[in-house]
Amino acid sequence: MFKNKHAFASVGLALALAWGPTAAHAGNYQLQLLSLPGWASSSGAMGINASGDVVGYAVADPLAPTGTSPSLRAMLWSQGSALDLGVLPGAHANAQSVGLGITSSGQVLGMSSHLPVLEEGGYDSPHSVLWHQGTVRDLSVAASGPNTSEIQFLRINDQGLAVGYHIAAEGMSNGVAASWSESGGLTLLGSEFSYGVARGVNNSGVIVGDDNGWATIWQNGVSTMLAGGLGGSANDINEGGLVVGTALDEQGLLRAALWDKDSLTLLNQLASEFSTLAGAAAVNERGQVVGYSERLGEGPAGMAAVLWQDGAAIDLNTQVDTFDGWRLVSANGINDAGQIIGEAMNAEGVRRAFVLTPTSIPEASTWASMSLGLALMCGVLRRQRGRAAPAPAVADTPVA
């Protein structure tokens, strides 16, 4: 089976696209579920570039006979088409792949099975790959050294700097945050005794991730632990230096987090129940942050793709007319045009990749005045349907 030791944010379109069915305009976004290849029944979107090209994955129908179709493949949605990116040449018959990110020039970073033969019950540790213009390159091979056991890259910037983690063949078996480029080669960002992953990089080469359980930034060869919280991880950084990710609050709950220079802000929540978790996945140059919120034990009904903007937490399900039976459960990426990609889910747990295209952007004061009203209105509607209403949004919490 295709596995990954480090989770990558839930295993990212020109303004007018005809990809899959289109929902009626509602609120501030137009919703599209991205089209599937004929063999697939579910999908997810993981990355989006400035042009609106989206990458992610498609998953085969679980009822299809084994071996009749791919089981998991990296996908590129671009200019109205859905493209199966395939796997590394020579990989075994059941090889799998996933797309993780895409550059402005259309290079797609992802993972692929690589072994020519997979023994029954065996494990094919995926290799990082780069797809571009019909070719695929094995980055794990290109970046490996004599003491490499495993190397994975999770993000890449427009300059070709890829970031992820490295596991040594000898000595400590922990994963160490690492980066690689064609010109600079492999750089281990942490020490041999640290345990970490580099998860994001901007076009200035500033890298973020986690090291020994703490959100960390690497810049000009210097590693700095980000302030505040009881531990966490940084997932993305924009050119202005805003960093987003997750952090543990004083109750030990996972919260969406934003770091601005030396200060941490725990972003406001959609609900204040003790069982609510949240995380921030991406930030654009306008400072818009996207991620997820989840009320444990409620299934898809308790999950929501979230936009944090102008001090408000916005449930993206309130901004569109969703298709019958589908709910937006996570937002995994956002470009500077404000297009948001992520995953929708139905009651059976089937996931579909989506893209939201802005139709209008409210003023900051509009969100501030609407936040409480929306929460109360949603509460009334849920009560009318016999469902429990969530508490009003909780304000952003600066952390010293």
N, C-alpha and C positions, 0 to 999 in steps of 0.2 A: 504494500500500500504506500501511497504518497504521503509522507509525514513532514512536519517541520517542528523542531524543538523549541522555536521561539514563535509565539503567535504573532500574526501581523494584522492587527486591527481587524478582527472579525473574520478568517479564512473561513483617476481614478479612472463640439456640437455647435456647430454654428448655431446662431440664435433661432433658426428655424430648421427643424429636422423632422424627417418622416420616418422615424425608427419605431416600429411597433405601434400599438394603439395610442391615441392621444386623448387625454381627458379634457373636459371643458375647462376654460379658464375660471379660476376662483381665487380670491385673495390676490396674492402677489406672484404666484408661480404657475407655470404650465408643466404638468407631469407627463412623462412618457416612460412606459416600461420598455426596455430595450429588447430587440428581437432576438429569438433563439435560433440556433441551427436546428435542422429537422430532428436530430437524434437526441436533443436535450430537453429537459423538463424544468430546470431551474438555473439560476445564474446569480452573479454578484458583480458589482462595480467597485474597483479598488483605487483607480487613479484617473485624473483628467488633466489635460494640458490647456494652454491658452487658446488653442484653436477649437476646443471642445471635443477632441478625440478622447475616447474613454477606453480603458482596459480593465479586465477582470477575468472572470471565468464562467464556464458553462458546465453543468453537471447532467449526466445522462439520466434518462427515465429509469428509476430503480426496477421497473418491471420488465425492462428490455432484456433479452437473453444475453448472458455473459459472452463477451467477445464479438458481438454484432455491431458495436459502436464504441467510440471513445467514452471513458467514464468521467474524466475531468480534463478540460482543456482551457488553455489561455485564450482569451478573446480580445479582439480589437473592434470597437464600433467606431466607424469613421465615414463621413460623407454619405450617410444613409445606408451603409452596408455593415454586416456582421461577419468578421473574418476569424476563422479558427486558425490560430497561430501555429498549431502543431507542437511537436516535441523535438528533442535533439536527434539528429540522424543516428540510426543504429540502435536506438533505444528499443526495449522489449515490446511485445505486442500490446501489453496493457499499460503502456507508459502514460503518465499524466503530466499536466502542466498548469500553471497559474500565472496570470499577468498582474503585476503589482504597481507599476508606475510607468509614465510616459513623458518623454522630454518634448520641448517645443519643436524639435526637428522630427519627431515621430519615432524615436528609438524607444522600444518597449522593454522594460526590465521585468523579469519574472523568474520562475523556477520550472525545471523540467526533470523528469526521470532520465537516467542516463545509462543504466546497465543494459547490455545487450541481451542478457538472460536473467530472469528473476526466478529463483528457486521457490518452490511452494512454501509459503509461510515466511519467505525472506523479506528483507527490508531494503528498499532502494532509496538511499539518502539523496534527496534532490540536489541538482546543481543549479546555481544561478546562471541565467542566460540573458542574452540581449538580442531581440529580434529587430531587424531593420531592413526595409525594402526587399523582403523575400528571403533574407538570410537569417541564420541563427548562430550565435557565438556562445561558446561555453566559457562564461566568466570565472567560474570556479576553477577551471583548469588554468586560465590565463593568470589568475591572481595567486594561485597556490605556490608555496615554497617547499623546500625539503622537509620542513617540520609541520606541514599542514595535514590535519586529519579531516577537517570539514570547514568549509567557508560558504557563507550565505550573504547575499546583499538584498536589502529590503527597499532601498530608495536610491535614486540617481538624479543628479542635477543636470542642467543644460550643458555644462562643461565636461560631462562624462565622469564626474566623481561619484562613485558608488559607495554606499555605507551599509554596514551590517555587523556580522560577528565572525570570529575565527576561533577554531578549536585546534590546539596543537596535537601533533601525533605522539610526541613524547613530553613527559613532565605533567603539569597540571592539565586535567581534562575539562576544565571550565571554559565556557565561551567568553571571549574577550572582544569588546567593541573594536571594529576595524573599518578602514576605508581603503579604497583602491582606485587608481586612475592609470590610464595608459602611460602617461609621462612620469607620474610619481611612484608607481608601483604600490605595493601593499604597506600600509601603516597600521600597527597595532596601537589603538588609542588608550587602552588600559594596560596595567601591569600584568605579568603572568599569574598573579595571585588574585586579580579582580575578576568579577563576573558581570558582564554587561553586554548591551546591544546598542549599536547606533541605529536610530530609527528615522531620522530626518536630516536633510541638508538643504541649505539655500544656495543660490547661484553665486554667492560670495565665498562659498566653501566653509561656512560655519555649520558645525555638525551638532546634533542633539540626540539624546537617548537616555540610557540609564547605566549606572555603574554601581555595583554592590547595593542595589535597591534604591538608589537615589537618582532623581532627575539630574542630568549632567549636560554641560555644553563644552564642546571642544573647539578652540579657536587659536590659530597661530601656534599650534603645538602645546597649548596650555589647557588642562582639564579643570573645570570649575563646577562644583556642585551647586545646583540652583537652590535658592533660598526657600525656607518655609516648609510646612507640612511635616508629616511623619514618614516620608518616603514617597516615591512615585516614579514616573517615567515621562520623558518628553518625546512627543511624536512628530512635531513639525515646527519649522521656524520660517518666518517671512524675511524679506530683505531689510525691513526695518528693525529686526531683532526681536519681534514678539514671538514667544515660544508657547506652545500649547501641548497639553497632555493630560495626565492624571496625577492626583496626589491624594494621600490619606489625610483625612481631617482628624480632629481631636478624638472623635468617636471611633476612629479606625475605618471609616467608610470611604469608599473610592469616590472622588469628586473630579469633575472636569476642572482643569487648572489652566491659568494663563500667567506666564512670567513676563514682566516688563522690566528689563535691566535687573535690579536687585530686589524686586518686590514680587510676591506671589499673590494672586487673587483666585480664590475658589469661586468659580462661576456659579451663578444662581441656578437653582434647580426648578424643574417643573412641578415637583411636589416635595413636601417636607417630611414624608413618612420615613421612619428609621430604615426601612428596607430599600430605599431608593439609592441606586448607584448611577454614576454618570462618568463619561469620558469625552475628551476633546481629541479629534483625529487630525484636523487640518485647519490652517489659517491662511487667508489671502492677504494681498497688499492693502486692502481696505480695512483690515482688522476684523473681518467677519470670521467667526469660528464655527465649525460644525462638528458634530459627534453624535452621542446617543444618551438616552436616559432609560433606566429600567427599574420598574417596581417588581421586586422578586416575587415569584410564585403566581404571577398573573398571566404568564404566557405572552403571546403577541399583543394582547390588549394593554399590557403594562409596559410595552416597549415603544420608544419613539425616537425618530430622527430629529435632531435638535439643531437650531441655528441660534448662536449667541450674537446679538447685535445691539449696540448702543445701550448696554446694560440690561437687556432683557433676554430671557430664555424663551425661545419660540418653538413650540411643537409644530414641526413642518406638516403634520397631518391636518392642522387647522388652516393651512395656506393653499390647499388644493382640493379638488373634488377627486378623492381616491376612487379607484375601481372597486366594484362590489367585492367584498371579501378580502381586500388587500390593505395592509397597514405599513407605512414607512417606519422601519424599525432601527435603521442606523444610517448616518451620513458619513461617508468615508473620505470625501474630497470636495474642494471648492476651488474654482479658478477666479481670476481677477474680474471676469465678467459677471461673477455671482452665480454661475451654474454649479449645481450641487449634485453629486452622485452618491449612490449608496445601495441599500437593499430594502426591498419590501417583502412582507411575509403574509401568507394566508393562514387560516385556522389549522390547516394540515401541516404547517411548518415548511411549506414549499417557499423558496426564496426567488425573487426576481430582481435583476439589476434595474435601477431607475436613474433618470436624469431629470432635474428640475431646472427650468429656464425662467429667469425673472421676467415678469411682465410689468412690474413697478417696484420701486424701493421706497418704503415709508420713511418719513422724516424721523429723526431721533426722538423728537417730542411726541410723535404719534405712538411709537412703541411704548414710551414711558406711560402715556395716559391709557393705552389699550391693555396693558399687561394684566392689571387687576380685573378689568371688565371681562376680558377673554376668559380668565380663570373662573369667574363667577358664572358667566354664560355657559361654559362647558359643564360646570357643576350642575346647573339647572337641567341642561339637556340630558346629562347622565342620570340624574334622579328620575326624570320622566321615563327613562328607559329601564328604570329599576336597577341602576348600577351605582356603585359608590363613587362620589365625586372626590377628585384630588384636592389637596389644599392649594391656596394661591402660591405663586412662585415665590421662592425665598431669595432675598437680595444677595448680590455679590458679596463675598466675604474677604476683605483684604487680610493677609496673614503677615504678621510682623516677622 
